[in-house]
Amino acid sequence: MADNGVEFDPFNPEPDGEETKEALCRSLEMAQGFTLLFVIYGFTGQREQLLDEVAQCVPTKRIWHCPVTQEVPNLFHVFEEKVPEPAPDVVFVYGLENWLSGSVRPRSIPLLRNLNAARDAFPLVTDCPVVFFVPLFVLQAIADAAPDFFSVRSGLFNLPADPDDHRNWQGELANLDYSALQGFPTPERDARIGELHNLLSRIRSDTGGQRNRSDETFVLNQLGMAYHATGNDAEAEQYFTEALRIRRAALPPNHPDIATSLSNLGAVYEPQNRLAEAEQHHNEALRIRRAALPLNHPDIAQSLSNLAGVYARQNRLAQAELFFTEALEILRAALPPNHPNIATSLNNLAGVYVRQNRLAEAEKLSAEAVRIAKESLPDGHPDREICDRNWKRLREWMNAMEILSSANDEE
């Protein structure tokens, strides 16, 4: 049984998809008057396919598609305003996962509370079957926040995605970096976050002691990175903290995955100016990585850079220089000479030199960073733009200093 009371039979295998779709189509054909149905699906791409397949199995029915892809306070009011004429025979409702966050308390969401209040009013405007196409986490939210509405359902049809889709999605997530997610259009970004919440709900609904903690922490970390990439560090902290708690309980104390969780938390503390906590977490991550990884492993360089960044924020420039320098040395030893991470490391150290007024040294490093970024990154890549921007600022500053120095000499 899931945490909020939605029941799943642990003794039965996953439902057969074709049989479930046939049962759904029979329900739509036989339904008379208002009927509430829920269809659980795995991923956005699967939902679009399901909408088409279900529509094709009831070709004589007039179907009204009611996408709810943006936050609305009351679904009943949407029905009142938008139900077409002639009246539909079936209503498809979908898109709630685009804006319903799996981390927000369901009972704080107006739309869900109002579903409960309007339970008896829906038949007045839609005297036909209403089918909600939702991922599992949205279904759980509806059951929690609108139990009276949920109780009048006539059918619950679970259509899980193929396991290969889960593996493909996880592989895609593993290659999704911060800058890529930041560049997504808002609907696509929000849909991906919604799918992560759905995947987490499916992992947590596993029964019989088979819950996969590795998959759970993977998705928790991906959620944390997604929220961090979009500037929502309060949400990111929640998921990173939970992943760290699970990993500390399940793994040896010097496991590299614990260091990853510590680094993630340190990264969200920094923008909140919680620098003492950030330093503590990055220090522990560095200690674990030095103990667990080979001498010149890039993850050690990452921890060194993380700590150096905290020191630079605290104006502890000598320590920042020391750690950025060691990180650069490790990356030069571990990576190809034109790797973009080396460009980032050069750029970091150049920034410290600028603050120490060591402009000639900074210019040398910054120029190398621009060259590597240009050779290794495509036009428009955020890391390349950062290197270019810093180089231009440094050159403008040096030119201004030269002009000022010449003016002083003339006087």
Steps between C-alpha positions, in 0.01 A plus 500: 500500500631844412549756777176684434269202479487428124490121492712270287486121522851371582406144398406581144751575222498828312173520302496406137489825306280382214248337732486813712440721195225267382335523844522879488341510155217271614436730795474800268265318264270382780504809721178693544506850644782638710771241565841573653795297372874522567775377269851474647783529249878514519636780281380797299573330169293201612209730593480645150493149354230392747279796417511403133447128562204548734339750262534250216327227699185715542477658153131587528550709816548877497810551715583832665870535583544714813875553555582657839865583434507817711386561855129569539318533833179316410452237230122522528513863388707396198230248411227762546673744267641270233280194452424510126168476319374251408573334831785248492456128554837465679737748668877443517677696777881501500810716554480543879855367539631807315448718806406280797817455702544166671666678793211735587239385750201400283246653737658842452417497126173685424409292195513177700303640794236631260463161335364378830263794536366468144458124499121512462505793257699343216205290371303821450737618226647173373245220497750259348818308590792716618837330467803635688830396338756543781837372616503317831613793714206713376256218571638474852462876547135488387424207729660684793356849449165413340395167654126565452551573129731201461250270673239537224731352236367212294834376373876518561711380207874456555700515176869499604769582250717228357808434722723592207344848505603536865856401418514733201362785708756440775779493244382830357480653847851386582628705206291807579715778646393822670551719196293269278204508736524877541475535124179299467173684436296520820233245397761240402705564813194474724386184322837337565482596867149356512623176347772481764237530772302227327804272483571561869141414590520175305823401674351576840178312429694176452378244750630186661833645612628542144534880506818589312696747711760560228232603251330709769812702581575537129160662441525708820832639378361570155209689657743697713711590197190595300378739769852636559539565127182706502594700812266324744760412761251441781347214299844378393621486861205279597580235241877511545458466878275196460744336258786559744301351788426183301859465382649546847272224629564259212863551397845478661606833657760579230289409198536749209120529465487655846756755384278579200203569726716717728624698199147549374389638834801729520411637157151603613626654825732742319233709319317527832819642655517208745874488448598324823267210414621496139864488615425218744327286235762563231778420748342168591444420133866576426616279789287208377614539140867518592454178700290313243621613157826489304745786552410705191130423475295791356249475788778599739563805283128577516505496881811718503329748270186497711700586812699763316177664390382520860835649606480757222152603619649551846788702352749233616688542175823325591309180583284538192810532282658193659197278445420630148866440405495140624169439324648629173807279538283191552282577199802560276632159607169316472330647194579569133676837457196673344236367737238766591543429873856629468365821350268541798786435742722755324220752514453441875867554579515807276217650704703467818801660332285794394389555859866487606580760230724251319358603165775372271473149647121519483515606133716202409265251667187669367631497142571127527153439643341683204704299251409164656133592537486609136652172385297271725158663540236606246397860439257619765607249766474673842852397610649636180309825542630535858860462383446752219328748729769481767774541241334811358450649845862434589624661179276804557631531855863471388447757225343737749794452736747571215316820406496612862870419539588697180299797623684497830838480323413804286416702809 
